[in-house]
Amino acid sequence: VFKGTFDALFLRALKGRLDAPSLAALKTAGLDLGRELLPAYPYPVFEESLRLTLAALYGPTPTVAQYREFGRVWTDGFFETFMGVALIGVLKIIGPRRSMLRSAQNYRNINNYADARVAELGPAHFELFLADRYPWPEISAGSLQRSVELCGARQVVTRHARLEGTHNVYDVTWAP
């Protein structure tokens, strides 16, 4: 998992929100936030870091709303990174429809673990097929909703519709 993913979440979105025991647990799991981030981390370090962070912020059993909020906050952190600032400028110009059509490419640029494809079902209605691997699809639903909002869409609704093979399928709509 690329450095930018950790930068967006831990150094930007969650800056100052994790206590010393949480930081120590992350270090034990392989993520030392007291040092410069590595260029990439093995996927198990990423998943364990997410698990530990979710537990630190929301307790042992986060709610759907908390998972979604986590995804939204993470997305805001991403759009504070160098790559995120450049990308959001383009996405705002091209708008939510064209941004959704570019989703697969955007996910490949952001990380090396997500495979994505998109289907346009109608005006302001898409399905995103995302093989994001981690076991919390509502994080991606929250992140996706925030991303579409930042592209200029109003009344965005994202829903984890189903699991199809190795892909979580998200239904995305907004006011036309």
N, C-alpha and C positions, 0 to 999 in steps of 0.2 A: 504494500500500500504506500503510495507516494507521500513524501514529506508534506506536500501542500494540504493533504487531508488532515494531518495532525496539526499543522499550523492553523488552519481554519477553525478547527474545533477547540483545541487546547490552548493555543496562544492568543486567539482572538475572541471567539465566542464565549469561552469559559474563563477568560482571564480573571484571576482573583476569586473565582467561585469554588475552588477545591481547597479543602483544608489540608494540613500537614499529613495526617494519617492517609488521606486519599492519595496524595502525591507519592507517599512512600509505597503504597500498594501498587500504584502504576509503575513505579521504578522496579519493584520486584517482578512485575509482569513483563518488563522489558522496555518500558517507556520512561526515560529519565528526563523530566521536564526542566531539570536544573542544568542541563547541558544543551548544546546545539542539537537540533533534530538531525537524525540520520537522513540520507537521501530517500530511503525506503525502509519499510518494516515488514516482517513476515505477517501474513494474514492472521495467524493465531494471536499475535501481539495486539493487533488492531481490535479483534473481536473481544479479547479479554479486557482491553483498555475501555472499550465501550461498556461492557458489562459492569466493570468496577465504577465507572463514572456515573452510569445510570443509577446504580445502587447508592452511591454517595449523594447524589442530588435528590433522588425520589424514594429511596428505601428499596427493600427487596422486591417489591412487586409494583412497578410503575403502572399507572393507568394509561389507557389509550390516549387521553388528552395530554398526558405528560410526555409520552413518546413523540406525539405530533409536535408539541412545543419544543422538544429537544431538536427535532429535525428543522424546525423553523429557525431556531437560534443558531444552529450549525450552519445553515444556509446564509444567514446574515454574516456570520464569521467568514465564510468562504468569499463573499462579495466584498470583504475588506482586504483580501489578499491581492497581490499584484495581478495574478491571473484573473481573479474575480472582478476586480475593478475594470480590467480591459473587456472581459466578457459581458458584464452587465451593460456597459455602454452600447455594445452591439445589439444585445437582446432588447433593450429599450427602443432602439431605432427600428428593428425589424418586427417587434411586437410579439404577442403571445402565440399566434398561429404559427408563424415561421420559426419561432423559438422552439415550439413543440416539435415541429418537423425536423429540427436539428438536434433533438434530444439525444439520439444515439451517439452522434459525433461528440456532443458536449460531455456525455458521461465518459467516453473513452479518453477525452482530454483531461478529465479531472482525476481519474483513478485507473488502476490496472486490474480491478477485480469485478467491475460491473459490465455486463453485456446488456445492451438495450436495443429495442426496436419500437417503433411507434406506428399506430394506425389512426388515421383521421376518420372518425365516424360520422361527422357532420359539422355544421358551423359551430365553432367553439366547443367541440366535443371530440376528445381523443382517448385512446387507450395507449398506455405506456407499458411495455413488457420489459421488466427489469430483473436481471439475474444478479441481485445485489448481495447474495450470500448470507448476510447476517440475519439472525432470526427475529428481527423486529421490523416488520414491514410498515408499521405506522410511523417510524422515523422517516422513511422515504416518502410516505404520504404527506407528512408535514413539510418536509423539505421541498417537495414538488409543488405543493400549494404556495409556499412562500416564493419560490422561483417564478411561478406564473404571475403572481401578484406584482413582483418586481418588474416584470416585462410590460406591465400596464393593464393587465386584465382586472376586471371587477367581479365581485361575487364568485370567487373561485371556490369550487368544491372538488376535493380529491377523495377518492374512496379506494381502499384496497379491495378490489373486486374478487380476486381469486388467485390461486396458485395454479399455474399451467406448466407442467413439467418442472423445469428448474427456474422458471420466471414467475415473479410476483407481477400480477397485472393490476394496474391502477386505472381507474376511470377518472377522467379529468374534464370538467366543464367550467364555463364561466359565462357571464352575461355577454351576449353578442353586441 
